[in-house]
């Protein structure tokens, strides 16, 4: 007598449970695409790792830095002296110095600690120009209100605005060259930025330098983006106004503009012939 064939056993889940069909082994998981904070894929020639969410995030932190610098500078003035421009001028100079530190040191330090924006030289130039807009436009929003707050003449505030723009253009040109170099050399570039920002004030404060209040114009104080604001806006009561600028100040600002324009012209020529290379 033949034994009956084995009947299929019900699944563990009960008689009503469905039997899962045989599926092929899943493929190994592919790496997730590199997306920015808005879900956009990175360009084909580079990733987003070096500038995630930028320039929006960079603009946010730069604006926050200027806001905190302004609050901390004017916090000590208080309500009793808020109506007196002479009480606001030291705080205004402190804000100018903090802004110059951000332009001359913090901006290069942030960018030199990141990967190069692109393997294309012109793309690096374009990224630096975007940075300059992000840095210099909010800086102007800090400088120009000093016409009312510090009661400085329009010529003085205009010189302050022109000075920060000149140093920003010069710093942007140098930053373009620095980003194009290989990463081990960027520490030397940062040392160059620190030297440019500090060598003039060190000489001015040394034995060979003149006192900043001994003459109408002190050239050494105009050789740094950090101290140029103090030189332009310092009190000159003998002129009959809170502050005043002379031809020497404009010549110094023009010299920085000239050097920056020359460097950008050279970079423009290099951008026509530079070929992409690896980082």
C-alpha positions in Angstrom: 0.0 0.0 0.0 1.4 3.3 -1.0 1.9 5.9 1.7 0.2 9.2 1.1 2.5 12.0 -0.1 3.6 14.6 2.4 1.2 17.4 2.6 2.5 21.0 2.7 2.7 22.2 6.2 1.0 25.5 7.0 3.2 28.5 7.7 4.1 29.4 11.2 1.8 32.3 11.1 -1.3 30.0 10.8 -3.3 28.6 8.0 -4.4 32.1 6.8 -0.8 33.4 6.5 0.6 33.7 3.0 3.8 32.1 1.9 6.3 34.7 0.8 7.6 34.0 -2.7 11.2 33.2 -3.2 13.1 36.5 -3.9 16.6 36.9 -5.2 19.2 38.1 -2.9 19.1 41.9 -2.7 21.9 43.8 -4.3 24.5 45.5 -2.0 23.3 48.9 -0.9 24.7 51.7 -3.1 26.1 54.8 -1.4 23.7 57.6 -0.9 24.1 60.5 -3.4 25.8 63.6 -2.1 23.1 66.2 -1.7 23.1 69.6 -0.3 20.6 70.9 2.4 18.0 71.5 -0.3 18.3 68.0 -1.7 20.2 69.0 -4.9 22.8 66.6 -6.2 26.4 67.8 -6.4 27.9 68.8 -9.8 29.7 66.0 -11.6 33.2 67.4 -11.1 33.0 67.9 -7.4 31.0 67.1 -4.2 29.2 69.2 -1.7 31.5 68.3 1.2 33.5 71.5 1.1 30.6 74.0 0.9 27.5 72.3 2.3 24.6 74.7 2.3 26.6 77.6 1.1 26.8 80.5 0.4 23.6 80.7 2.4 25.1 79.2 5.6 28.2 81.3 5.3 26.1 84.4 4.9 24.1 83.5 8.0 27.1 83.0 10.2 28.8 86.1 8.9 25.7 88.2 9.6 25.4 86.6 13.0 29.0 87.5 13.7 28.4 91.2 12.8 25.3 91.3 14.9 27.1 89.8 18.0 30.0 92.2 17.4 27.7 95.2 17.3 25.7 94.1 20.4 28.8 93.5 22.4 30.4 96.8 21.4 27.4 99.0 22.1 26.3 97.0 25.2 28.6 99.0 27.5 27.3 102.3 26.3 23.9 101.9 27.9 20.8 104.1 27.9 22.3 107.2 29.6 24.9 107.8 26.9 22.9 106.5 24.0 21.9 110.0 22.9 25.5 111.3 22.8 27.4 110.5 19.6 30.7 111.1 21.5 29.8 108.2 23.8 29.0 105.9 20.8 32.2 106.6 18.8 34.5 104.2 20.7 31.9 101.4 20.3 31.6 102.3 16.6 35.4 101.9 16.2 35.3 98.6 18.0 32.6 97.4 15.5 34.8 98.6 12.6 37.8 96.7 14.0 35.7 93.5 14.5 34.4 93.8 10.9 38.0 94.2 9.6 39.2 91.2 11.6 36.4 89.1 10.0 37.3 90.3 6.5 41.1 90.0 6.9 41.4 86.9 9.0 38.2 84.9 9.7 37.1 84.7 6.1 40.4 83.4 4.8 40.7 81.0 7.7 37.3 79.5 7.1 37.9 79.0 3.4 41.5 77.7 3.7 40.2 75.0 6.1 37.9 73.6 3.4 38.4 71.8 0.1 38.8 73.8 -3.1 35.5 74.8 -4.6 36.3 73.3 -8.0 39.1 72.0 -10.2 38.5 74.8 -12.6 40.4 78.0 -11.9 37.6 80.3 -13.1 35.1 78.5 -10.9 37.4 79.2 -7.9 37.4 82.9 -8.9 33.6 82.9 -9.1 33.3 81.3 -5.7 35.5 83.9 -4.1 33.5 86.7 -5.8 30.4 85.2 -4.3 32.1 85.3 -0.9 33.1 88.9 -1.4 29.5 89.9 -2.0 28.4 88.0 1.1 31.2 89.6 3.2 31.2 93.2 2.0 27.5 93.9 1.6 26.6 93.3 5.3 29.8 95.2 6.3 28.4 98.2 4.4 25.2 97.9 6.4 27.3 98.2 9.6 29.4 101.2 8.4 27.0 103.6 6.8 24.6 104.0 9.9 27.5 105.6 11.7 26.6 108.8 10.0 23.7 109.1 12.4 25.1 107.0 15.4 28.6 108.4 15.6 27.8 111.7 13.9 30.8 111.3 11.6 30.8 113.3 8.3 29.7 111.5 5.1 33.3 111.8 3.8 34.6 109.9 6.8 32.0 107.1 6.5 32.6 106.9 2.8 36.3 106.5 3.4 35.6 103.7 5.9 33.3 102.0 3.4 35.9 102.3 0.6 38.7 101.1 2.8 36.9 97.9 3.8 36.0 97.2 0.1 39.6 97.8 -1.0 40.9 95.4 1.6 38.2 92.9 0.8 39.1 92.9 -2.9 42.8 92.5 -2.1 42.0 89.6 0.3 39.8 88.0 -2.3 42.5 88.0 -4.9 45.0 86.5 -2.4 42.4 83.9 -1.3 41.9 82.9 -4.9 45.6 82.1 -5.3 45.7 80.4 -1.9 42.7 78.1 -2.8 44.4 77.1 -6.0 47.5 75.9 -4.2 47.8 72.5 -2.7 46.5 72.0 0.8 49.9 71.7 2.6 50.8 75.2 1.5 47.7 76.8 2.8 49.1 77.2 6.3 51.7 79.5 4.8 49.0 81.4 3.0 47.2 81.9 6.3 50.4 83.2 7.8 50.6 85.6 5.0 47.1 86.9 5.8 48.1 87.3 9.4 51.2 89.2 8.4 49.4 91.6 6.1 46.9 92.4 8.9 49.4 92.8 11.7 52.8 94.0 10.3 51.7 97.6 9.9 50.2 98.1 13.4 53.3 96.4 14.9 55.6 98.9 13.2 53.3 101.8 14.0 53.3 100.9 17.7 57.1 100.2 17.8 59.9 102.7 18.3 60.0 103.7 14.7 56.3 104.4 14.5 54.7 107.8 15.2 51.9 108.3 17.7 48.5 108.0 16.1 47.5 111.3 17.6 50.6 113.3 16.8 49.7 114.2 13.2 46.8 114.6 10.8 47.8 111.4 9.0 49.7 108.3 10.0 50.7 106.1 7.1 51.5 103.0 9.1 48.0 102.8 10.5 46.6 102.7 7.0 48.7 99.6 6.1 46.3 97.2 7.8 42.6 96.6 7.4 42.2 96.4 11.1 43.8 99.8 12.1 42.8 101.8 9.0 39.4 102.3 10.5 40.9 103.8 13.7 43.1 106.1 11.6 40.2 107.3 9.4 37.7 107.8 12.2 40.0 109.1 15.0 39.0 112.4 16.6 40.5 115.5 15.0 38.9 118.4 16.9 41.2 120.9 15.3 39.4 120.4 12.0 36.1 121.6 13.5 34.4 118.2 13.1 34.3 114.9 14.9 36.6 113.3 12.3 38.1 114.2 9.0 39.9 112.6 6.1 42.6 114.1 4.1 44.3 113.4 0.8 46.7 110.9 2.5 43.8 108.7 3.5 42.4 108.6 0.0 45.8 107.9 -1.5 46.3 105.0 0.9 42.9 103.6 0.0 43.6 104.1 -3.7 46.9 102.2 -3.3 45.1 99.2 -1.9 42.5 99.4 -4.6 45.3 99.6 -7.2 47.1 96.5 -5.9 43.8 94.6 -5.7 42.9 95.5 -9.3 46.3 94.5 -10.5 46.0 91.1 -8.9 42.5 90.5 -10.2 43.7 91.4 -13.7 46.5 88.9 -13.4 44.0 86.3 -12.1 41.7 87.0 -15.0 44.5 86.3 -17.5 45.4 83.1 -15.6 41.8 82.0 -15.7 41.9 82.0 -19.5 44.8 79.5 -19.7 44.7 77.5 -16.5 43.6 73.9 -17.0 41.7 71.8 -14.4 43.9 69.9 -12.0 43.3 67.6 -9.1 43.3 69.0 -5.5 
